[in-house]
């Protein structure tokens, strides 16, 4: 199950990601396009097409070397991200930059969840036995340049270079786990005090709105 919410803020704007969920096959793709949305959908389609083809055919070959430390589903997700990145670069960005995407890719395999994050939203692993665990936090370009109050600009995007170095994170997963996603630089400490049952768009949105008038987007994916 996936839920999302946006808050526009007083004086600035945040772009909400587009998302694609394949519940039956355990795949989630969130993309924030910086450029044409139709071009960013080509990125999403590339991810989905390769990943679904790979998990359906155990004998399929990978166009990139596999990482021995990663599971099959994590390697499939990694390869799909590399293909999506190269697709955008080859078709739209070789001569001049026209499209880049921030993304969160999530693959749910057997007792495992794998995550790739480039840019925002920032991601948190929610385990019933623990408080929220940050997976990766990427500040916006505005934050790094100390330009507060402006509409958010991305720090990292895929598609601008033929190769992009990203990490694939994997966690042991079980029913009841959640992935919390937040597009915003400032995250209130109160969120880290929420239990797994309390992590939902209402509670997280209330905390974010109470502590700052900055815009935000939040999403909660429940396994």
Helices and strands as residue ranges (DSSP letters): E 2-7, E 18-22, E 27-35, H 37-56, H 72-88, I 89-93, E 99-109, E 112-118, E 122-126, E 133-136, H 141-144, E 169-172, E 178-183, G 189-193, G 196-198, H 201-211, E 216-222
